[in-house]
């Protein structure tokens, strides 16, 4: 388990640089004056960013950083015995999908005066469980991304400390859901329009709710369209799994594949090239997540694009709404982030047999 703290140290945060000529800590009124907006707009931008125009929010965040603004919520947390820290758990810190998400949570937490404790749970439910137990004393709340634990365990943990999940829907636990099932239907429509009638879904881990939801959406869409779909796998969500996934797809006789994530899809592209199987002439490949580098592949990867950084920001806003109900945080218990299919060169017309 790897744990790292993201954010400024307490000494750094206390060394606040006030506006020119003013020997005092910066306030939201100073930020408002610098940006030419109302103080209430600054408050909303720092606590519930999804309620403020993107350009205005960016301007406010830049001004807050320039003034070394320290939110009052930090001082309140310290005086109330809170830690001023929030744990963010991800299954695999090396997976590029989580880069933007981590950036989103970190920026949002920093703006609210919290330190981010980043934990790599190593795709392990045991590490997840032990980490959540440890963070009960070391953090004010936690954000758990794509958790591998069962619903009952997550519900019990949420009863002990404020929690928000990302990409895991558990009744009774606040969640941010990235709507990849809808984009999965778009991917199937795209493949059908290209003449594909036999498509494989390269499934992710058995414990992944996202994988199960995408398969359910794909099965339903295929039945409506009279298309045959196969579920192959499960495969670990890593590039190294792509070779086995590609071999399985070739053996199955399908002409197109929808992979659980971009890493598996990129690994498939590499293996198919080694085997002399052309993409997209012989096999079409669709990924999921639109990670950095997906458009640099050979060929560039058709994939499902998600607002990953925004999902992290919204999760923080929802958690802060539970930590500080009177501070104007989000009181939503569920937020769905839209996705869409981005078409590139890895998909093409079905081969004629």
C-alpha positions as CSV (number, residue, x, y, z in Angstrom):
1,X,0.0,0.0,0.0
2,X,1.4,3.4,-1.0
3,X,0.3,6.5,0.8
4,X,1.2,10.0,-0.1
5,X,0.0,13.4,1.1
6,X,-0.9,16.0,-1.6
7,X,-1.2,19.6,-0.6
8,X,0.8,22.2,1.4
9,X,2.2,21.6,4.8
10,X,0.7,23.4,7.8
11,X,3.6,25.8,8.1
12,X,3.3,26.7,4.4
13,X,-0.4,27.3,4.7
14,X,0.1,29.5,7.7
15,X,2.6,31.6,5.8
16,X,-0.1,33.4,4.0
17,X,0.9,36.3,1.7
18,X,-1.7,39.1,1.9
19,X,-2.5,41.4,-0.9
20,X,0.0,44.2,-1.6
21,X,0.2,46.7,1.3
22,X,-2.0,44.6,3.6
23,X,-0.4,42.8,6.5
24,X,-3.1,40.2,7.1
25,X,-4.3,36.8,5.7
26,X,-6.1,37.0,2.4
27,X,-9.9,36.7,2.4
28,X,-12.6,35.8,-0.1
29,X,-13.2,39.6,-0.4
30,X,-9.7,40.1,-1.6
31,X,-10.1,37.4,-4.2
32,X,-13.5,38.9,-5.2
33,X,-11.8,42.3,-5.6
34,X,-9.0,40.9,-7.7
35,X,-11.4,39.0,-10.0
36,X,-14.2,41.6,-10.1
37,X,-16.9,39.3,-8.8
38,X,-19.0,39.1,-5.7
39,X,-17.7,37.4,-2.6
40,X,-20.6,34.9,-2.7
41,X,-19.4,33.9,-6.2
42,X,-15.9,33.2,-4.8
43,X,-17.4,31.1,-2.0
44,X,-19.4,29.0,-4.4
45,X,-16.4,28.6,-6.7
46,X,-14.3,27.2,-3.9
47,X,-16.9,25.0,-2.2
48,X,-19.3,24.0,-5.0
49,X,-17.4,24.5,-8.3
50,X,-20.0,22.9,-10.5
51,X,-22.3,25.8,-9.8
52,X,-19.9,28.4,-11.2
53,X,-18.9,29.1,-14.9
54,X,-15.7,27.3,-15.8
55,X,-13.8,30.5,-16.8
56,X,-14.9,32.4,-13.7
57,X,-13.9,29.4,-11.5
58,X,-10.5,29.2,-13.1
59,X,-9.9,32.9,-12.6
60,X,-10.9,32.6,-8.9
61,X,-8.7,29.6,-8.3
62,X,-5.7,31.3,-9.9
63,X,-6.3,34.4,-7.7
64,X,-6.7,32.3,-4.6
65,X,-3.3,30.6,-5.4
66,X,-1.6,33.9,-6.0
67,X,-2.8,35.3,-2.7
68,X,-2.0,32.1,-0.8
69,X,-5.6,32.1,0.4
70,X,-6.3,29.8,3.4
71,X,-10.1,28.9,3.7
72,X,-11.6,29.5,7.1
73,X,-12.8,25.9,7.0
74,X,-9.2,24.8,7.8
75,X,-9.0,26.8,11.0
76,X,-12.5,25.6,12.0
77,X,-11.4,22.0,11.4
78,X,-8.3,22.3,13.5
79,X,-10.2,23.9,16.4
80,X,-12.9,21.2,16.3
81,X,-10.4,18.4,16.6
82,X,-10.6,17.4,12.9
83,X,-7.5,16.4,10.9
84,X,-8.0,18.7,8.0
85,X,-7.2,15.7,5.7
86,X,-9.3,13.6,3.3
87,X,-8.3,10.1,2.1
88,X,-8.6,9.3,-1.6
89,X,-8.3,5.6,-2.5
90,X,-7.6,4.4,-6.0
91,X,-7.1,0.8,-7.2
92,X,-4.0,1.4,-9.2
93,X,-2.1,4.7,-9.1
94,X,-0.1,3.8,-12.3
95,X,-3.4,3.6,-14.3
96,X,-3.6,6.9,-16.4
97,X,-7.3,6.9,-15.9
98,X,-6.8,8.1,-12.3
99,X,-4.3,10.9,-13.1
100,X,-7.1,13.5,-13.9
101,X,-9.3,12.2,-11.2
102,X,-6.5,12.6,-8.6
103,X,-5.8,16.1,-10.0
104,X,-9.5,17.0,-9.7
105,X,-9.8,15.8,-6.0
106,X,-6.5,17.5,-5.0
107,X,-7.3,20.9,-6.5
108,X,-10.8,20.9,-5.0
109,X,-9.6,19.8,-1.6
110,X,-6.8,22.3,-1.6
111,X,-9.2,25.1,-2.4
112,X,-11.3,24.1,0.6
113,X,-8.3,24.0,2.9
114,X,-7.9,20.2,3.1
115,X,-4.9,18.0,2.6
116,X,-5.3,14.9,0.3
117,X,-4.0,11.6,1.5
118,X,-3.6,9.4,-1.6
119,X,-3.7,5.7,-1.2
120,X,-3.0,3.0,-3.9
121,X,-5.1,0.0,-2.8
122,X,-3.4,-2.3,-5.3
123,X,-6.7,-3.7,-6.7
124,X,-7.1,-5.5,-3.4
125,X,-10.2,-5.6,-1.2
126,X,-8.1,-6.5,1.8
127,X,-5.9,-3.4,1.4
128,X,-9.1,-1.3,0.9
129,X,-10.6,-2.6,4.1
130,X,-7.5,-2.0,6.2
131,X,-6.9,1.4,4.7
132,X,-10.4,2.6,5.4
133,X,-10.1,1.4,9.0
134,X,-6.7,3.3,9.4
135,X,-8.1,6.5,7.9
136,X,-11.0,6.6,10.5
137,X,-8.4,8.2,12.8
138,X,-6.2,10.0,10.3
139,X,-8.8,11.6,8.0
140,X,-12.1,13.5,8.2
141,X,-13.6,11.6,5.3
142,X,-12.7,9.4,2.4
143,X,-13.4,9.1,-1.4
144,X,-13.1,5.6,-2.7
145,X,-12.7,5.1,-6.4
146,X,-14.0,1.9,-8.1
147,X,-13.9,-0.1,-4.8
148,X,-13.5,-3.8,-4.8
149,X,-15.3,-4.4,-1.5
150,X,-18.8,-5.8,-1.2
151,X,-21.8,-3.5,-0.8
152,X,-22.4,-4.5,2.8
153,X,-18.8,-3.7,3.8
154,X,-18.9,-0.3,2.1
155,X,-22.3,0.6,3.7
156,X,-20.9,-0.3,7.1
157,X,-17.8,1.8,6.5
158,X,-19.9,4.8,5.4
159,X,-21.8,4.6,8.6
160,X,-18.6,5.1,10.6
161,X,-17.2,8.1,8.6
162,X,-18.2,10.4,5.8
163,X,-17.6,8.6,2.5
164,X,-18.2,9.2,-1.3
165,X,-17.6,6.5,-3.9
166,X,-16.7,7.0,-7.5
167,X,-17.9,4.4,-10.1
168,X,-19.6,2.3,-7.5
169,X,-23.4,2.6,-6.8
170,X,-24.3,1.3,-3.3
171,X,-27.7,2.3,-1.9
172,X,-27.2,4.5,1.1
173,X,-23.7,5.6,0.1
174,X,-23.2,9.0,-1.8
175,X,-21.7,8.3,-5.2
176,X,-20.4,9.8,-8.4
177,X,-21.2,7.6,-11.3
178,X,-19.5,7.9,-14.7
179,X,-22.1,6.9,-17.2
180,X,-20.1,4.5,-19.4
181,X,-23.1,2.2,-20.0
182,X,-24.7,4.9,-22.2
183,X,-21.4,5.3,-24.2
184,X,-21.2,1.5,-24.5
185,X,-24.5,1.6,-26.3
186,X,-23.1,4.3,-28.6
187,X,-20.1,2.1,-29.3
188,X,-22.3,-0.8,-30.3
189,X,-24.4,1.5,-32.6
190,X,-21.1,2.7,-34.2
191,X,-19.9,-0.9,-34.8
192,X,-23.3,-2.0,-36.2
193,X,-23.3,1.0,-38.6
194,X,-19.9,-0.4,-39.9
195,X,-21.5,-3.8,-40.5
196,X,-20.3,-5.7,-37.4
197,X,-22.7,-8.4,-36.3
198,X,-20.6,-10.3,-33.8
199,X,-18.9,-8.3,-31.1
200,X,-16.9,-9.3,-28.0
201,X,-16.9,-7.5,-24.6
202,X,-13.5,-7.8,-23.0
203,X,-14.6,-7.8,-19.4
204,X,-12.7,-6.2,-16.4
205,X,-12.3,-7.7,-12.9
206,X,-15.2,-9.8,-11.6
207,X,-15.5,-7.4,-8.6
208,X,-15.8,-4.3,-10.9
209,X,-19.4,-2.9,-10.8
210,X,-18.5,-0.8,-13.9
211,X,-17.7,-3.9,-15.9
212,X,-20.9,-5.6,-14.9
213,X,-23.0,-2.5,-15.7
214,X,-21.4,-2.1,-19.2
215,X,-22.0,-5.8,-20.0
216,X,-25.6,-5.4,-18.9
217,X,-26.1,-2.3,-21.1
218,X,-24.3,-4.0,-24.1
219,X,-26.4,-7.2,-23.8
220,X,-29.6,-5.2,-23.7
221,X,-28.6,-3.0,-26.7
222,X,-27.4,-6.1,-28.7
223,X,-30.7,-7.8,-28.2
224,X,-32.6,-4.8,-29.4
225,X,-30.5,-4.6,-32.5
226,X,-30.3,-8.3,-33.3
227,X,-26.5,-8.4,-32.8
228,X,-24.6,-11.2,-31.2
229,X,-22.3,-10.2,-28.3
230,X,-19.9,-12.4,-26.3
231,X,-18.4,-11.8,-22.9
232,X,-14.7,-12.8,-22.8
233,X,-12.5,-12.6,-19.7
234,X,-12.2,-11.4,-17.0
235,X,-9.0,-9.5,-17.7
236,X,-6.9,-7.4,-15.3
237,X,-7.2,-3.7,-16.3
238,X,-3.6,-3.5,-17.4
239,X,-1.8,-3.3,-20.8
240,X,-0.2,-6.7,-20.2
241,X,-3.7,-8.3,-20.2
242,X,-4.2,-7.1,-23.8
243,X,-2.2,-10.0,-25.3
244,X,-4.5,-12.7,-23.7
245,X,-7.5,-10.6,-24.6
246,X,-6.5,-10.3,-28.3
247,X,-5.8,-14.0,-28.5
248,X,-9.2,-14.8,-27.0
249,X,-10.9,-12.4,-29.4
250,X,-9.2,-13.9,-32.5
251,X,-10.2,-17.4,-31.3
252,X,-13.8,-16.4,-30.8
253,X,-14.2,-15.3,-34.4
254,X,-15.6,-11.8,-33.7
255,X,-14.9,-8.9,-36.0
256,X,-15.0,-6.2,-33.3
257,X,-14.2,-5.8,-29.5
258,X,-15.2,-3.4,-26.8
259,X,-12.6,-3.4,-24.1
260,X,-13.2,-2.7,-20.4
261,X,-10.6,0.0,-20.5
262,X,-8.0,1.7,-22.7
263,X,-5.1,-0.2,-21.2
264,X,-6.5,-3.5,-22.3
265,X,-7.4,-2.1,-25.7
266,X,-3.9,-0.7,-26.2
267,X,-2.4,-4.1,-25.2
268,X,-4.7,-5.7,-27.8
269,X,-3.5,-3.4,-30.5
270,X,0.1,-4.4,-29.8
271,X,-0.7,-8.1,-29.8
272,X,-2.8,-8.0,-33.0
273,X,0.1,-6.2,-34.7
274,X,2.5,-8.9,-33.6
275,X,0.2,-11.6,-35.1
276,X,-0.2,-9.7,-38.4
277,X,-3.9,-9.0,-37.8
278,X,-4.7,-5.5,-39.1
279,X,-6.7,-3.0,-37.1
280,X,-9.3,-1.9,-38.2
281,X,-9.3,-3.9,-41.5
282,X,-9.4,-7.3,-39.8
283,X,-10.6,-6.4,-36.3
284,X,-12.1,-3.2,-34.8
285,X,-11.2,-2.2,-31.3
286,X,-13.0,0.2,-28.9
287,X,-11.6,1.3,-25.5
288,X,-13.0,3.1,-22.5
289,X,-11.8,6.2,-20.6
290,X,-9.9,8.1,-23.3
291,X,-6.7,8.2,-21.2
292,X,-3.7,10.3,-22.1
293,X,-2.1,8.5,-25.1
294,X,-5.2,6.9,-26.5
295,X,-5.0,9.2,-29.5
296,X,-1.3,8.5,-30.0
297,X,-1.8,4.8,-30.6
298,X,-1.3,3.1,-34.0
299,X,-4.0,3.4,-35.1
300,X,-5.5,6.0,-32.7
301,X,-8.0,4.4,-30.4
302,X,-11.8,4.8,-30.7
303,X,-12.9,5.1,-27.1
304,X,-15.5,6.3,-24.6
305,X,-14.6,9.8,-23.3
306,X,-15.5,10.7,-19.7
307,X,-15.2,14.0,-17.6
308,X,-12.7,12.4,-15.2
309,X,-11.3,15.4,-13.5
310,X,-14.8,16.8,-13.0
311,X,-15.9,13.6,-11.4
312,X,-13.1,14.0,-8.8
313,X,-14.2,17.6,-8.1
314,X,-17.9,16.7,-7.7
315,X,-17.0,13.8,-5.4
316,X,-15.1,16.3,-3.1
317,X,-18.0,18.8,-3.2
318,X,-20.3,16.0,-2.1
319,X,-18.0,14.9,0.7
320,X,-17.5,18.5,1.9
321,X,-21.3,18.9,2.0
322,X,-21.3,16.2,4.6
323,X,-18.3,17.4,6.5
324,X,-19.5,21.0,6.6
325,X,-23.3,21.1,6.0
326,X,-23.5,24.8,6.7
327,X,-20.7,25.8,4.4
328,X,-22.7,25.4,1.2
329,X,-21.3,22.1,-0.1
330,X,-23.3,19.8,-2.4
331,X,-26.1,17.9,-0.6
332,X,-26.6,15.5,-3.5
333,X,-26.3,11.8,-2.7
334,X,-25.8,10.7,-6.3
335,X,-24.3,12.5,-9.3
336,X,-24.1,11.0,-12.9
337,X,-21.3,12.2,-15.2
338,X,-22.2,12.0,-18.9
339,X,-19.9,10.2,-21.4
340,X,-19.7,10.0,-25.2
341,X,-18.0,7.9,-27.9
342,X,-14.9,9.4,-29.5
343,X,-14.3,7.8,-32.9
344,X,-10.8,7.4,-34.2
345,X,-8.9,5.0,-36.4
346,X,-9.2,1.7,-34.6
347,X,-12.7,1.0,-35.9
348,X,-13.7,0.5,-39.5
349,X,-16.0,-1.6,-41.7
350,X,-16.4,-5.3,-40.9
351,X,-14.3,-7.6,-43.0
352,X,-16.1,-9.5,-45.7
353,X,-15.6,-13.3,-45.2
